[in-house]
Amino acid sequence: MTDIPQSENETLIEFPCDFPIKVMGETHDEFAQEVISTIQRLMPDFDASRIEMRGSTGGKYLSLTCTVTVYSKPQLDDIYRALTGHPMVKVVL
């Protein structure tokens, strides 16, 4: 079997699709709203009801799973960059 090199623009994800993005940060009253606002700057029609929220056992951290409908890899990359660049966000998966 021959491996075919994948170019930078190729992806195994088929677009459009619903894509879950996990965003983690320290527990803060404004954390969820900041994440929503960050996503909505790039996707004004993002539905905040598509977020699942979980706190850590000790309550220090908050995890948000945000399911976004994306139409291209560049759009998904932009969302990841915006979230990872936010000062309240510790990890984006």
C-alpha positions in Angstrom: 0.0 0.0 0.0 1.4 3.4 -1.0 1.0 6.4 1.4 -0.2 9.5 -0.4 1.1 12.7 1.1 -1.5 15.0 2.4 -1.3 18.6 1.5 -1.8 21.3 4.1 -5.4 22.1 2.8 -6.5 18.5 2.8 -8.3 17.0 5.7 -10.1 13.8 6.6 -13.1 15.8 7.8 -16.0 16.2 5.3 -17.5 19.6 5.2 -20.0 20.9 6.1 -20.2 19.1 9.5 -21.1 19.5 13.1 -17.7 19.6 14.9 -17.3 19.4 18.7 -14.6 21.7 20.2 -13.6 21.2 23.8 -12.6 24.5 25.5 -11.1 24.4 29.0 -10.2 27.2 31.5 -10.4 28.1 35.1 -13.9 28.5 36.6 -15.0 32.1 36.2 -18.4 33.7 36.0 -17.7 35.1 32.6 -15.9 32.1 31.1 -18.8 30.6 29.1 -19.9 34.0 27.8 -16.4 34.8 26.7 -16.1 31.5 24.8 -19.6 32.1 23.2 -18.6 35.7 22.2 -15.3 34.5 20.7 -17.1 31.9 18.5 -19.8 34.3 17.5 -17.3 36.8 16.2 -16.5 34.3 13.6 -19.9 32.6 13.4 -22.6 35.1 14.2 -25.3 32.4 14.0 -23.6 30.1 16.5 -26.3 28.7 18.8 -25.1 28.8 22.5 -27.6 26.0 23.4 -25.1 23.7 21.6 -22.7 23.9 24.5 -22.3 21.2 27.2 -20.7 22.4 30.4 -18.8 20.4 33.0 -16.9 21.4 36.1 -13.8 19.6 37.4 -14.1 17.5 40.5 -12.4 20.2 42.6 -14.3 23.0 40.9 -11.2 24.8 39.8 -11.7 24.2 36.0 -14.6 24.4 33.6 -14.9 22.4 30.4 -17.2 23.5 27.5 -17.9 21.3 24.6 -19.1 23.6 21.8 -20.6 22.0 18.8 -20.2 24.2 15.8 -21.3 23.8 12.2 -18.3 24.4 10.0 -18.0 24.6 6.3 -14.3 24.5 5.6 -10.9 23.7 7.2 -9.9 27.4 7.2 -13.0 28.3 9.1 -12.3 25.6 11.7 -8.7 26.7 12.0 -9.8 30.3 12.6 -12.1 29.2 15.4 -9.3 27.3 17.0 -6.9 30.2 16.7 -9.4 32.6 18.2 -10.1 30.4 21.2 -6.5 29.5 21.9 -5.6 33.1 21.8 -8.1 34.1 24.4 -6.5 34.8 27.8 -9.1 32.9 29.8 -8.7 29.7 27.7 -6.1 27.1 28.9 -6.7 24.3 26.4 -8.6 23.8 23.2 -9.2 20.2 21.8 
